[in-house]
Amino acid sequence: MTQKRLIMLSALDHLLRTALILTVNVAIFAEVAIAAQPTNPDAIAVIIANSEYRNEIPKVDYASNDGDAMKAFLRDVLGYRDGNIIDLRNAGQADILAVFGNERSHEGKLWSWVRPGRSDVFVYYSGHGAPGARDKRGYLLPVDSDPATVEINGYPLDLLYRNLAKLRARSVTVMLDACFSGASEGGMLIKAASPVFVKTVASEVNKGITVLSAA
């Protein structure tokens, strides 16, 4: 065998060894990366991103993107499973009631998913909020509601907190990206309303619930 052929075979052997080492290293690093990812298999999240409103209510331009970002954060950073994230886009009143329950029963979809004492619950809402003109309560605004009659077709914040407190979850965190003054970047939610904002009465937050709310 010639010297030149021996050099070529040696170089080929070196390349094969290098490729094998790189392959093994990549596999090891991949396993480490997967093992390092946080997991929270019993955690449950609800994302409500309301952007497209009816009844001449101004659109919330950022809500859908915020919903996407929050879902990625819950999944990739906090370790929530995709199958444990209730993702509602442009949710109507019936959608919200089905998840959180109503005044008569808290046993909605979220309740049925929670494992008492084991589930961390995270609720994120991006969209319009509105004040009740008579009761001064704060309401989440479903896309099919009318701000003028929000006490009938909105979802009260204090009801949300009461029903979440009944879940017996390990922890409950609520993040609200909404304004409850009746105003928005697109104008007043109630067309015939005075430009003077309605001041809502602060909702009592039940013990064990952490609330982060836009100011």
C-alpha positions in Angstrom: 0.0 0.0 0.0 1.4 3.4 -1.0 2.3 6.1 1.4 -0.3 8.4 -0.1 -3.1 5.8 0.3 -2.1 5.2 4.0 -2.3 9.0 4.6 -5.7 9.1 3.0 -7.0 6.2 5.1 -5.6 7.7 8.3 -7.3 11.0 7.5 -10.6 9.2 6.8 -10.3 7.3 10.0 -9.7 10.6 11.9 -12.8 12.2 10.3 -15.0 9.2 11.2 -13.7 9.3 14.8 -14.4 13.1 14.9 -17.9 12.6 13.5 -18.6 9.9 16.0 -17.4 12.0 19.0 -19.5 15.0 17.8 -22.6 12.8 17.4 -22.2 11.4 20.9 -21.6 14.8 22.4 -24.7 16.3 20.6 -26.8 13.4 21.9 -25.5 13.9 25.5 -26.1 17.7 25.3 -29.6 17.1 24.0 -30.4 14.7 26.9 -29.0 17.2 29.4 -31.0 20.1 27.8 -34.2 18.0 28.0 -33.6 17.0 31.5 -32.9 20.6 32.5 -36.3 21.8 31.2 -38.6 22.6 34.0 -41.7 20.4 34.4 -44.9 21.0 36.3 -47.2 18.2 35.1 -50.1 19.1 37.4 -50.1 22.8 36.7 -53.2 24.3 34.9 -53.4 27.6 33.0 -56.1 29.6 31.5 -55.2 32.2 28.8 -58.0 34.6 27.6 -56.9 36.9 24.8 -59.7 39.1 23.7 -58.9 41.2 20.6 -61.9 41.2 18.2 -64.9 42.7 20.0 -68.4 43.2 18.7 -71.0 45.9 19.3 -68.7 48.6 18.0 -66.3 48.0 20.9 -62.7 49.1 20.0 -60.3 46.3 19.1 -57.4 45.3 21.5 -54.5 45.2 19.0 -52.0 43.5 21.3 -54.1 40.9 23.0 -53.5 38.0 20.6 -49.7 38.5 20.6 -49.7 38.7 24.4 -51.6 35.5 24.6 -49.1 33.8 22.4 -46.2 35.1 24.4 -47.7 34.1 27.7 -48.4 30.6 26.4 -44.8 30.2 25.3 -43.6 31.5 28.8 -45.8 29.0 30.6 -44.8 26.1 28.5 -41.1 26.8 28.0 -40.1 28.5 31.2 -42.6 27.4 33.9 -43.0 23.8 32.5 -46.7 23.8 31.9 -47.9 21.0 29.6 -49.6 22.1 26.3 -52.6 19.9 27.2 -53.0 21.6 30.5 -53.4 25.1 29.0 -56.9 26.3 28.3 -56.4 28.8 25.5 -59.4 31.0 24.7 -59.2 33.6 22.0 -62.0 36.1 21.6 -63.9 34.5 24.4 -67.6 35.1 24.7 -69.6 35.1 28.0 -70.5 31.4 27.6 -66.8 30.5 27.1 -65.8 32.3 30.3 -68.7 30.9 32.4 -67.8 27.4 31.1 -64.3 27.7 32.4 -64.7 29.5 35.7 -68.3 28.8 36.7 -71.0 31.2 37.8 -72.6 32.6 40.9 -74.4 29.2 41.5 -71.5 26.9 40.9 -67.7 27.1 40.7 -67.4 23.7 39.1 -66.5 24.7 35.6 -63.9 23.2 33.3 -61.0 24.6 35.3 -62.3 23.0 38.5 -62.5 19.6 36.8 -58.9 19.8 35.7 -57.4 20.8 39.0 -55.7 18.3 41.3 -56.4 19.5 44.8 -53.2 20.3 46.7 -51.0 19.6 43.6 -52.0 21.9 40.8 -50.6 25.4 40.4 -53.2 27.5 38.6 -52.3 30.5 36.4 -54.9 32.8 34.9 -54.0 35.4 32.3 -56.4 37.8 30.8 -55.7 40.3 28.1 -58.6 42.4 26.8 -61.1 45.0 27.9 -62.3 45.4 31.4 -65.3 47.6 32.2 -66.9 49.1 35.3 -70.5 48.5 36.4 -72.3 51.8 36.1 -74.5 51.0 39.1 -72.6 48.6 41.3 -69.1 50.0 40.5 -67.7 46.5 40.4 -64.9 45.6 37.9 -65.9 43.2 35.1 -64.0 41.2 32.5 -65.5 42.0 29.1 -66.4 39.1 26.9 -66.3 39.9 23.1 -70.0 39.5 22.7 -71.0 41.7 25.6 -72.3 45.2 25.8 -70.4 47.6 28.1 -73.6 49.5 28.8 -75.1 46.4 30.4 -71.9 44.8 31.7 -73.6 44.0 35.0 -75.7 41.5 33.0 -73.2 40.1 30.4 -69.8 40.8 31.9 -67.8 38.5 34.2 -67.3 40.0 37.7 -63.8 40.1 39.1 -64.9 39.3 42.6 -66.8 36.3 41.3 -63.6 35.2 39.5 -61.6 35.4 42.8 -64.3 33.6 44.8 -64.5 30.7 42.4 -60.7 30.4 42.1 -60.4 30.2 45.9 -62.7 27.1 45.8 -60.4 25.1 43.6 -58.2 23.9 46.4 -55.2 24.4 44.2 -51.6 24.5 45.6 -51.3 28.1 44.3 -53.3 30.5 42.3 -51.9 33.4 40.3 -54.0 35.9 38.3 -52.5 38.3 35.8 -54.8 41.0 34.3 -53.8 43.2 31.4 -57.0 45.2 31.3 -58.3 48.6 32.3 -61.5 48.9 34.3 -62.2 52.6 33.9 -64.4 52.3 30.8 -61.8 54.0 28.6 -59.5 52.4 26.1 -56.8 53.4 23.5 -59.5 53.2 20.9 -61.9 55.5 22.8 -64.7 55.1 25.5 -66.3 51.6 25.6 -69.7 53.1 26.2 -70.4 55.6 23.4 -72.9 57.7 25.3 -70.9 57.7 28.5 -69.4 60.8 30.1 -65.7 61.2 29.5 -65.3 61.2 33.3 -64.0 57.8 34.2 -66.0 55.5 36.5 -64.1 54.6 39.6 -64.6 50.9 40.5 -64.7 49.5 44.0 -61.6 47.3 44.6 -62.5 43.6 44.4 -61.7 41.6 47.5 -59.0 39.1 46.7 -59.4 35.8 48.6 -56.6 34.5 50.7 -54.1 32.4 48.8 -54.5 34.2 45.4 -51.8 36.4 44.0 -53.0 39.1 41.6 -50.9 41.1 39.2 -52.9 43.8 37.5 -52.2 46.6 35.0 -52.6 50.0 36.5 
